[in-house]
């Protein structure tokens, strides 16, 4: 490259960052001639034969040299003469192309360019035709064909189509072929040995093992149970990670040893920091092992809330004020005192905060320069405690303390105290809870039985307890239809005796007897309906079993048929132990039913079984 103008000099300036050493610029001293500093080119001639130039930039040199001499430039771009026999670090060449390829730009990838001019580049704006661009890290190749990039493989006539091994043309397109034992990579140009780690899912390190692979982790990590993920090892949980006087801080894949507060690391050892060097205390500072302590001058006291500051104190009701020696009118008093002029002298007088009745919620005790709040006592135990603010009294819940009241009593907290009371159904007698006989007040309509803490009501024969008002009794229904028992607070919620179903009779809610014998499922053979119940019988030659439902033949050789009789005595109630599919559960009908408005029919369901049967026997025969 001949540097004959400032334009060419600017081109070299662009390349300046890559210039390391001396580069020949195509200017040489012909044989048999000596240099002449008085001439523009110092007697040198361009390799093209010309001896003219529009630009020079010689390094200062006044001597005349003879023999074969060449001119080179370095980073400062000054022209320097030297023997042509001295090896230069390179030479600058200038090429001109009509068409070039603009360097591709892809985020996350870098390119290395191999030019047909014999040099490589990584940072250039335009490339000459025939340049091969290799993309990293993917390994894809691009070929500069006049002014456009073609992905590999391209025409096999140019750079073997970019193939690392054999290139064949198929249908006018290049195709890379790999030898046996190798496989074509995703970039379609490189042949490599099969590597299972190429598509691995390891979090850190993949180790190929024939047709498979294993995952490993770097130091400071352990392989997780999934065999892929790496989990950080907390070295701080291991013994002797750091020295005994140091603190261990776990970091991803490693750990760090640091010194506790008040110490600093010096050559791997924790040494005490002398905090007093930074004068943290208002008055005196004493360095301690790992810390420091502040103290105050005489007549001052360490601030309770800021242990580095001091305030003046007065141990009497009246003290002399601290005044500016340059201005006696500027004085100050310790906290809790007020400045006062007394016989031309400024004094500090204690403030009685307790007189103001605004510092403490309950009780107050004044002291020199301060005051103390405390609380009133409760009745038996301390009823109040002082809050964190030092002035507010908070109620103590004595009921949270053990054994405040006697066993069986109820504790009720009150402001500053508590009270012991008896639970419902009991009354306090001489400090103890005794059962209250509620039956004395005749709360039941029929009979009353006192119980510990309560009472039970019972009804006379022929009556049943009202479901909604348990203290009242309703007459047992002895006909096919009776008036329903309804909730006095909700007339739509009514109840019927067992064996009856709720129905509407005009505007009234009534209970209608259920004829269990209609269904044919309550008795195995014969059935007699009764108000609120039914009775099972057996045909001649059969006897009724204890379940009140089943009939089995008499265990005799001959049976004389008998007619069913209507029993009149010896009624026995038998609990039915089993459930038969399809039987009616009359007990389930005892829950309150709400009659649908406007219904005229009977609202009767068919539940699965009936728990109680009325069985009548004569002299041991059914």
C-alpha positions in Angstrom: 0.0 0.0 0.0 1.5 3.3 -1.1 0.8 6.2 1.2 0.7 9.0 -1.2 -2.2 11.1 0.3 -4.0 11.9 3.5 -6.8 9.6 2.5 -4.5 6.7 2.5 -3.1 7.9 5.8 -6.6 7.9 7.3 -7.1 4.3 6.1 -4.0 3.3 8.1 -5.4 5.3 11.0 -8.5 3.0 10.9 -6.2 0.0 11.2 -4.1 1.6 13.9 -5.4 -0.5 16.8 -4.2 -3.7 15.0 -0.8 -2.3 14.2 1.9 -3.9 16.4 5.4 -3.4 15.0 6.8 -2.0 11.7 5.0 -2.3 8.3 6.5 -1.6 4.9 4.6 0.9 2.8 6.1 0.2 -0.7 8.8 2.9 -0.7 12.4 1.9 -1.3 15.8 3.5 -2.1 17.1 2.3 -5.5 20.5 0.5 -5.6 23.5 2.9 -6.0 21.6 5.9 -4.6 21.9 7.7 -1.3 19.0 9.3 0.6 18.6 13.0 0.4 16.6 14.6 3.2 16.2 17.8 1.1 14.0 16.1 -1.4 10.3 15.4 -0.8 10.7 11.6 -1.0 14.3 11.7 0.3 15.4 10.2 -3.0 13.2 7.1 -2.5 10.9 5.6 -5.2 7.5 3.8 -5.0 7.5 0.1 -6.0 5.2 1.3 -8.9 8.1 3.4 -10.2 6.9 6.8 -9.4 8.9 9.3 -7.4 6.1 11.8 -6.7 3.7 12.1 -3.8 1.0 14.3 -2.3 1.8 13.5 1.3 4.8 12.7 3.5 5.3 12.2 7.2 9.0 11.5 7.8 10.4 10.8 11.2 13.2 13.5 11.9 16.4 12.2 10.3 19.2 14.5 9.0 21.8 12.0 8.0 22.2 10.6 4.5 22.1 6.8 4.1 23.2 4.8 1.1 22.5 1.3 -0.1 19.3 -0.7 -0.2 16.9 1.1 2.1 13.1 0.7 2.8 10.5 2.8 4.5 8.1 1.5 7.1 5.4 2.9 9.5 4.5 1.9 13.1 1.7 2.8 15.5 2.6 6.5 15.4 2.3 6.4 11.6 5.7 8.3 11.1 7.8 7.2 8.1 11.1 5.6 9.2 14.1 4.6 7.0 15.8 1.3 7.7 17.8 -1.4 5.8 15.7 -3.6 3.6 17.6 -6.5 5.1 15.9 -5.9 8.5 12.8 -8.0 8.8 9.6 -6.0 9.1 6.5 -7.2 11.0 4.4 -7.0 7.9 3.4 -5.0 4.9 0.3 -3.0 4.1 -1.5 -4.0 0.9 -4.4 -2.1 -0.9 -7.0 -4.0 -2.9 -10.0 -2.7 -4.9 -13.2 -4.7 -5.4 -16.3 -3.7 -7.3 -18.6 -5.9 -5.2 -18.1 -6.9 -1.5 -20.2 -8.6 1.2 -21.2 -6.7 4.2 -20.2 -8.4 7.5 -23.2 -10.3 8.9 -24.6 -9.3 12.3 -26.2 -11.9 14.5 -26.8 -11.3 18.2 -25.0 -13.8 20.4 -22.7 -15.1 17.7 -19.2 -14.0 16.5 -17.5 -14.6 13.1 -14.0 -15.3 11.9 -13.4 -14.4 8.3 -10.9 -16.3 6.0 -10.2 -14.1 3.0 -8.9 -15.2 -0.4 -6.1 -12.7 0.1 -4.4 -15.0 2.6 -5.3 -13.2 5.9 -8.0 -13.7 8.6 -10.1 -11.0 10.3 -12.7 -10.8 13.0 -13.7 -7.2 12.9 -14.3 -5.7 9.5 -17.2 -4.0 7.8 -16.8 -5.5 4.2 -15.3 -8.7 2.9 -14.1 -9.5 -0.6 -15.7 -12.2 -2.7 -14.5 -15.7 -1.9 -14.4 -15.0 1.9 -15.5 -17.8 4.2 -17.2 -16.7 7.4 -17.2 -19.3 10.3 -19.9 -18.7 13.0 -19.0 -19.3 16.6 -20.0 -21.3 18.6 -22.4 -23.0 16.2 -19.8 -23.8 13.6 -21.9 -22.8 10.6 -20.1 -21.5 7.5 -21.1 -18.8 5.0 -19.5 -18.1 1.6 -19.2 -14.5 0.1 -20.4 -14.9 -3.5 -19.9 -11.4 -5.1 -22.3 -9.4 -2.8 -24.3 -12.0 -0.9 -23.6 -14.7 1.7 -24.5 -18.3 0.9 -24.8 -20.9 3.7 -22.6 -24.0 3.5 -22.4 -26.3 1.7 -22.1 -24.2 -1.4 -20.6 -25.0 -4.9 -17.9 -27.6 -4.4 -15.6 -25.7 -6.7 -15.1 -23.0 -4.1 -13.3 -24.0 -0.9 -14.6 -27.6 -1.2 -18.1 -26.2 -0.6 -17.1 -25.5 3.0 -17.1 -29.3 3.7 -14.5 -30.7 6.1 -14.2 -33.9 4.1 -15.9 -34.8 0.8 -18.2 -32.4 -1.2 -20.5 -33.7 -4.0 -22.8 -31.8 -6.2 -26.5 -33.0 -6.3 -29.0 -31.1 -8.4 -26.7 -28.1 -8.6 -26.2 -27.9 -4.8 -23.3 -28.9 -2.8 -23.6 -31.7 -0.3 -21.1 -32.8 2.4 -20.3 -36.5 2.8 -18.6 -38.0 5.9 -16.4 -41.0 5.9 -17.4 -44.2 7.8 -17.4 -43.7 11.5 -18.1 -40.0 11.4 -21.4 -38.1 11.3 -22.5 -34.8 9.8 -23.0 -32.1 12.3 -26.0 -29.7 12.4 -24.0 -27.1 10.5 -24.1 -29.5 7.5 -20.4 -29.0 6.7 -18.4 -30.6 9.6 -17.9 -34.3 10.2 -17.3 -35.5 13.7 -17.2 -38.7 15.6 -20.6 -39.5 17.3 -20.7 -37.7 20.7 -23.7 -38.4 23.0 -22.8 -35.3 25.0 -23.8 -33.0 22.1 -27.5 -33.3 23.0 -27.0 -33.8 26.8 -29.1 -32.2 29.5 -26.4 -32.0 32.1 -26.4 -28.9 34.2 -22.6 -28.7 34.2 -20.2 -31.4 32.9 -21.1 -34.2 30.5 -18.9 -37.3 30.2 -19.5 -39.6 27.1 -19.8 -43.3 27.7 -20.1 -45.2 24.5 -23.7 -44.6 23.3 -24.7 -42.8 26.5 -23.3 -40.2 28.9 -23.1 -39.4 32.5 -23.4 -36.0 34.3 -20.8 -34.7 36.7 -20.6 -31.5 38.8 -17.8 -29.1 39.4 -16.2 -28.6 42.7 -18.6 -27.3 45.4 -21.6 -29.0 43.9 -23.2 -32.4 44.3 -25.2 -34.3 41.6 -28.9 -34.2 42.4 -31.2 -37.3 42.5 -32.3 -36.6 38.9 -28.8 -37.3 37.7 -28.7 -34.0 35.7 -29.0 -31.1 38.1 -26.1 -29.9 40.3 -26.9 -28.8 43.9 -24.7 -26.4 45.8 -22.8 -27.9 48.7 -23.1 -25.8 51.9 -19.5 -26.1 53.0 -20.3 -24.1 56.1 -22.2 -27.1 57.5 -19.0 -29.1 57.3 -16.6 -29.2 60.2 -13.5 -26.9 60.1 -14.6 -25.0 57.0 -13.2 -21.9 58.6 -11.1 -21.2 61.7 -12.8 -21.2 65.1 -12.8 -17.4 65.4 -14.1 -16.8 61.9 -17.5 -16.9 60.3 -18.4 -19.0 57.3 -20.5 -17.6 54.4 -21.7 -20.1 51.8 -21.4 -19.0 48.1 -22.5 -20.8 44.9 -19.9 -23.6 44.5 -17.7 -22.3 47.3 -17.6 -20.5 50.6 -15.9 -17.5 52.2 -14.4 -17.0 55.7 -15.0 -13.6 57.2 -14.4 -12.0 60.6 -17.1 -11.2 63.0 -18.0 -7.6 63.8 -15.2 -5.7 65.5 -12.5 -7.8 63.7 -10.7 -7.6 60.4 -8.9 -10.2 58.2 -5.1 -9.8 58.2 -3.1 -12.5 56.4 -5.9 -15.1 57.0 -6.3 -14.3 60.7 -8.9 -12.2 62.4 -7.4 -9.3 64.3 -9.2 -6.9 66.6 -10.2 -3.6 65.0 -9.4 -0.5 67.1 -12.7 1.3 66.6 -11.4 4.2 68.8 -9.2 5.3 65.9 -12.3 6.6 64.2 -13.3 8.5 67.4 -16.9 7.1 67.6 -17.4 8.4 71.2 -18.3 12.0 72.1 -16.0 12.0 75.2 -13.8 9.0 76.1 -13.3 5.8 74.0 -11.9 2.5 75.3 -11.1 -0.3 72.8 -12.3 -3.8 73.7 -11.9 -7.2 72.2 -14.2 -7.0 69.2 -15.8 -3.7 70.2 -15.4 -0.5 72.1 -16.9 1.3 75.1 -17.7 5.0 75.5 -17.5 6.9 78.8 -18.2 10.5 79.8 -16.5 13.4 81.5 -17.3 14.2 85.1 -20.7 15.8 85.4 -22.0 13.9 82.3 -23.8 10.7 81.8 -23.9 8.2 78.9 -27.0 8.5 76.8 -29.1 5.4 77.4 -30.4 5.4 73.8 -27.2 6.4 72.0 -24.2 4.8 73.9 -21.7 7.1 72.0 -23.1 10.5 73.3 -23.1 12.1 76.7 -25.4 14.6 78.4 -24.8 16.8 81.4 -26.3 15.7 84.7 -27.4 17.4 88.0 -27.8 15.4 91.2 -29.6 18.2 93.0 -32.8 20.1 92.7 -30.9 23.2 91.7 -27.6 23.4 89.8 -25.5 26.1 88.2 -26.2 26.5 84.5 -23.5 25.8 81.8 -22.9 29.1 80.0 -20.8 30.1 77.1 -17.6 31.8 78.6 -17.7 34.3 75.7 -21.4 35.1 76.2 -22.9 34.5 79.7 -26.3 35.1 78.3 -26.1 31.8 76.3 -26.6 29.0 78.8 -28.1 25.5 78.8 -29.4 23.0 81.4 -29.3 19.2 81.6 -32.4 17.4 80.4 -35.2 17.6 82.9 -34.1 21.0 84.2 -35.3 24.5 83.2 -33.1 27.6 83.1 -33.8 30.3 85.7 -32.2 33.6 86.6 -31.6 33.9 90.3 -29.7 36.9 91.8 -27.9 37.6 88.5 -26.9 34.0 88.2 -28.2 31.5 85.7 -29.3 28.3 87.5 -31.0 25.1 86.5 -34.1 24.0 88.4 -35.5 20.5 88.3 -38.8 20.1 86.4 -41.4 18.1 88.4 -43.0 16.2 85.5 -45.4 14.5 87.9 -47.1 17.9 88.6 -48.0 18.2 84.9 -50.1 14.9 84.9 -49.3 14.3 81.3 -46.2 12.1 81.3 -47.6 9.0 83.1 -50.9 7.3 82.6 -51.5 6.4 86.2 -48.8 6.9 88.9 -45.6 9.1 88.7 -42.5 9.5 90.9 -40.3 12.5 90.3 -36.5 12.4 90.4 -33.7 14.9 89.8 -33.8 15.6 86.0 -36.2 12.7 85.3 -39.3 10.8 86.5 -40.6 7.2 86.7 -44.0 5.9 85.8 -45.6 3.0 87.5 -49.1 1.4 87.7 -51.8 0.8 90.2 -52.1 -2.6 91.8 -54.9 -5.0 90.9 -57.3 -6.5 93.4 -55.5 -9.7 94.1 -52.6 -9.8 91.6 -50.7 -7.1 89.9 -53.4 -5.8 87.6 -51.2 -3.6 85.3 -47.8 -3.7 83.8 -45.8 -0.8 82.4 -45.7 -0.6 78.5 -42.6 -0.4 76.4 -43.0 3.4 76.2 -42.4 3.7 80.0 -45.6 5.7 80.6 -48.6 3.6 79.5 -50.1 1.0 81.9 -51.3 -2.2 80.2 -53.9 -4.4 81.8 -52.7 -7.8 82.9 -55.1 -10.7 82.0 -55.0 -12.7 85.2 -57.2 -15.3 83.6 -54.2 -16.4 81.6 -52.3 -17.2 84.8 -52.5 -20.7 86.4 -55.0 -21.4 89.2 -56.5 -17.9 89.4 -60.0 -19.4 90.1 -61.1 -22.6 91.8 -61.6 -25.7 89.7 -64.9 -25.7 87.9 -65.2 -21.9 88.0 -65.0 -19.4 85.1 -62.5 -16.6 85.1 -63.5 -13.2 83.7 -60.8 -10.5 83.2 -61.6 -6.9 84.3 -59.5 -3.7 84.0 -56.8 -4.1 86.7 -58.4 -7.2 88.2 -60.5 -10.3 87.5 -63.7 -12.1 88.7 -64.5 -15.8 89.3 -68.0 -16.9 88.3 -69.9 -20.2 88.1 -70.9 -21.8 84.8 -74.5 -22.0 83.8 -76.5 -24.3 86.0 -74.4 -23.6 89.1 -74.4 -20.8 91.8 -71.6 -19.4 94.0 -71.9 -20.5 97.6 -69.1 -19.5 100.1 -66.6 -19.2 97.2 -67.5 -22.5 95.6 -69.8 -23.5 92.8 -72.8 -25.7 93.8 -75.4 -27.2 91.4 -78.5 -25.1 91.0 -81.8 -27.2 91.3 -83.7 -25.8 88.3 -86.7 -28.1 89.0 -87.6 -25.8 91.9 -88.8 -23.3 89.4 -91.0 -25.9 87.7 -89.7 -25.3 84.2 -91.3 -28.6 82.8 -94.9 -29.0 81.8 -95.1 -32.5 83.3 -92.1 -34.0 85.2 -88.7 -32.5 85.9 -85.4 -34.3 86.8 -82.4 -32.2 88.1 -79.0 -33.0 86.6 -75.5 -31.5 87.4 -75.6 -28.1 85.9 -79.0 -28.6 84.1 -82.3 -30.5 84.1 -84.3 -32.9 82.0 -88.0 -32.8 81.2 -90.2 -36.0 80.9 -93.8 -36.5 79.7 -96.6 -38.5 81.3 -97.9 -41.7 79.6 -99.8 -40.8 76.4 -97.7 -37.8 75.7 -94.4 -37.1 73.9 -91.9 -34.3 74.3 -92.3 -31.3 72.0 -89.3 -31.2 69.6 -89.2 -27.4 69.4 -90.0 -26.6 73.1 -88.5 -29.5 75.1 -90.2 -28.3 78.3 -93.7 -28.9 76.9 -95.5 -32.2 76.1 -97.9 -33.1 73.3 -100.6 -35.7 73.4 -99.7 -38.9 71.5 -101.9 -39.2 68.4 -104.6 -42.0 68.7 -106.4 -41.5 65.4 -105.7 -41.6 61.7 -105.1 -37.8 61.6 -103.8 -35.4 64.3 -102.7 -31.8 64.5 -98.9 -31.4 63.8 -96.5 -29.9 66.3 -95.0 -26.7 64.8 -92.2 -24.4 65.7 -93.8 -21.3 67.4 -91.1 -19.1 65.7 -91.7 -20.7 62.3 -95.1 -22.2 61.5 -93.8 -23.8 58.3 -91.5 -26.1 60.3 -93.6 -28.9 61.8 -93.1 -32.3 63.3 -95.1 -35.5 63.4 -95.1 -38.6 65.7 -93.4 -41.8 64.6 -95.6 -43.6 62.0 -97.2 -40.4 60.7 -96.4 -38.2 57.8 -96.9 -34.4 57.5 -99.6 -33.2 55.2 -101.8 -30.1 54.5 -105.4 -30.0 55.5 -106.6 -26.7 54.2 -104.4 -24.1 55.9 -103.5 -26.4 58.8 -100.5 -28.7 59.1 -101.7 -32.2 60.1 -100.1 -35.6 60.7 -101.6 -38.6 58.7 -101.1 -42.2 59.8 -98.8 -44.2 57.4 -100.4 -47.5 56.4 -97.2 -49.6 56.3 -99.2 -52.7 55.2 -100.0 -51.0 51.8 -96.4 -51.4 50.7 -96.2 -55.1 51.3 -92.5 -54.8 52.4 -92.7 -54.6 56.1 -94.0 -58.1 56.8 -93.0 -61.3 55.1 -96.6 -62.7 55.2 -99.5 -61.0 57.0 -99.7 -57.3 58.2 -102.1 -55.4 60.5 -101.9 -51.6 60.4 -102.4 -49.5 63.6 -102.3 -45.8 64.5 -98.6 -44.9 64.2 -97.5 -48.6 63.8 -98.2 -52.0 62.4 -98.0 -55.7 63.4 -96.7 -58.7 61.4 -98.4 -62.2 61.5 -97.7 -65.5 59.9 -100.0 -68.0 58.1 -101.0 -71.3 59.6 -98.1 -73.6 60.2 -95.6 -70.7 60.5 -94.3 -68.9 63.5 -93.0 -65.3 63.7 -89.3 -64.9 64.3 -87.6 -62.6 66.8 -86.9 -60.1 64.0 -90.7 -59.4 64.0 -90.7 -59.8 60.2 -89.8 -63.4 59.1 -92.0 -66.5 59.2 -90.7 -70.1 59.5 -92.6 -73.4 59.5 -93.4 -75.1 62.8 -91.0 -77.9 63.4 -93.9 -80.6 63.5 -95.1 -83.4 61.2 -98.6 -81.9 60.7 -100.0 -78.4 61.0 -103.5 -77.5 61.7 -104.3 -74.2 60.0 -105.6 -71.5 62.3 -107.2 -68.2 61.5 -105.4 -65.0 62.3 -106.6 -63.5 65.5 -106.5 -60.0 66.7 -104.4 -59.9 69.9 -105.6 -57.9 72.8 -102.8 -58.3 75.4 -99.2 -58.9 76.1 -97.6 -56.2 73.7 -93.9 -56.7 73.3 -91.6 -54.2 71.6 -88.7 -55.9 69.6 -85.8 -54.0 68.2 -85.3 -55.0 64.5 -81.6 -55.6 64.0 -81.3 -55.8 60.2 -82.1 -53.7 57.2 -84.0 -55.0 54.2 -83.7 -53.4 50.9 -86.9 -51.7 49.8 -88.3 -51.5 53.4 -89.6 -48.1 54.7 -87.6 -46.3 57.4 -90.3 -44.7 59.4 -87.9 -43.1 61.8 -86.5 -41.0 59.0 -90.0 -39.5 58.6 -89.8 -38.0 62.1 -87.7 -35.0 60.9 -89.7 -31.8 60.5 -91.4 -31.6 57.1 -92.6 -28.5 55.3 -95.8 -29.0 53.4 -95.5 -27.7 49.8 -98.0 -24.8 49.3 -101.1 -25.8 47.4 -100.6 -29.6 47.8 -103.7 -31.6 48.5 -102.2 -35.0 48.5 -100.2 -36.8 51.2 -96.4 -36.1 51.2 -95.3 -39.7 51.9 -91.8 -41.0 51.2 -90.7 -44.7 51.2 -87.6 -44.9 53.4 -85.6 -48.1 53.6 -86.4 -49.6 57.1 -88.4 -49.3 60.3 -86.4 -49.6 63.5 -89.2 -50.5 66.0 -92.0 -53.1 65.6 -94.9 -53.8 67.9 -95.3 -57.6 68.2 -98.3 -59.1 70.1 -98.0 -62.7 71.6 -100.5 -65.0 73.3 -99.3 -67.6 75.8 -96.1 -68.0 73.9 -97.8 -68.4 70.5 -98.1 -65.8 67.7 
